[in-house]
Amino acid sequence: MYHPLTRAAHHHLGGVMATLLNWPDTIREVHAKYLWCEDLASLPESVRVVITPESPKCFRDFVRVVEFERSELTAAARRHRRGAENVAVEEFEWSDPFLSPPPGKKPSMKHFVMNPRAFADFAEAITYYFLGEWAPLFTFIYSAIVLTFGCMACGVYFVASRRGR
């Protein structure tokens, strides 16, 4: 997990730490697992160290510590994860040709809309609208069958036209 205050403490960037600590919503905790024991000397008085049972003794003996489960950083990470899980997936408006579709999304089969950014080319759009979304293997098999029958039909036509002379 990336935490700017932890990184600043690890790299002994006092100016960056001061700026972050003056920022209103900064959580004044650093992760012990990303620090060395020597980094504790450069920590400001208002910063606490988040420790786990695996943390080295120098961190556990430090004055300003907080358990991982009780830390504000852990609570913020959980809220962030929970918020990311609860985000509703919004349906894309395929009828608007000016909106860029989300990457990897194709319109549903009920929308016969030619959104130029939804497909790589016109042939892909027509194929999608008439045949739907197929796995690459099935697309290859279908193409091979169509090509085989097309060649056979051309061969039969060619032979029939030669015999008719």
N, C-alpha and C positions, 0 to 999 in steps of 0.2 A: 504494500500500500504506500502510495506517495503522500507525504505530508511535508509541506514547505518548511515549517518550523523545525522539524526533525532534520531535514536536509541542511538547513542553515546551521544548526547546532553541530552536526557532523563535520561540516567544512569550516567551522569556526568563523562564520560570517556574522560578526557582531552587528554591523549596520543593517543587514537584512533581518536579523532577529529583532532588533529594536523597531524597525518599521513594521514587521508582522505583529509584534506585541502591542504597538500603538493602534493597530487596525481594530475596529470595534468588535467584529465577530470571531476573532482568532481564538481557537481553543489553545489554552496555555499548557499543553502537554506534549511530550516527545516520546517516541517509541524507543525503549531500551534496546530492542533487538537490532536497530539500525545504527547504534552508537558504540563507540569504544569507551572504556573506562576513563580515558584521558579527556573525553569530551565533557564530562560532568563539571570540570573546573570552569568551563566557559559559559555555563548555563546561568541566565539571570535568576534572581530570587523568586520571581513570580511563576517560573516554569516548573512543572512537576514531571516526573519520569514515570511512564507506564511500564510496569514490570509484569512478567509472567513467571510461572514456577521454574522455567528454564533459564531465566535471566542470571547472569553471573553475580557472584557475591558482592562485588563493588556497587552494583545497582541496588541490590536489596538493602545494603547498609546505608544508602544515600538517604538524606533527611527528608526530601520532598518526593515521595513516591506514591503511586496509586496503583491498585490492582487492575489488571487488564479488564476484568468484567465490570468494574465500577468506574471505569474512565469515561470521560466525555467523548474522547475520540472513538471508542468502541460504540457508544450510543449513537454518535453521528454517523458512523459507518453503517450501523444497522438501519437507521432511519433512511439513509440514502439507498441502501439495498431494497428496503421495503417499498420505498417510493418508486424505484425503478421497476419492481415487480407489478405494482398496482397501476402503472400507466396503461390506460386503455389504448389499444391499437386503433387509430382512427382510419376510417375507410377513405381511400383516395378518391377524389372526384374525377373520374375518367372522362366526363363529358367536357371538361375544360381543357382545350388543347394547349393552353399556355402554361399549365403547371407541369413541372418536371416530376415524373413518377418516382417513387422510392426505388432504390436500386434492387434489382431482382424481382420486382413485382410486375405482374402482367394483369391486364384488365380481366374481369370475370367474363364468362361467355355470354352473359346477358347484355353486355355493353358493346354494341357495334360502333365503336368510336375510333376514328383514325387519329390517335395521338401520335404525332411524329417522333416524340422522344421516348415512347414506350417500346419501340422496336428498333432493331439495328437497320433494317431496310424494309421496303414494301413487301418483298416476297416472304419475309418472316412474319409480317402482320397478316397477310392473306392465309398463310399456312396455319397460323395460330387460330384465326377466326373460323376456318373450315375444319381443321383437324384437332384443335385443342392443343394442350400441352402434353408432349410425349417425352419419354426418356430418350436420350441420344441413341441407344441401341435400337429401339423401335423405329425411330426416324430413319436410321441407316437401313434397317430391314425393309421398311416401306419404300424407301428410295430405290433399293436394289430390285424389289419386285416390280415397281413401276418402270424402271429402266429395262428390265428383262422383257416385260410384256411389250413395251414400246419398240424395242429392237426386233422382237418376234413379229409384231404387226408390220413394221417396215419391211422385214424380210419377206413376209407373205405377200404384201402388196407388190414388192419388186418382182418376185417370182411370178405372180399372177399377171403383172403387166408385160413381162417378157414372153409368156406363153400366149398371150392374147394377140401378138403380132403376127 
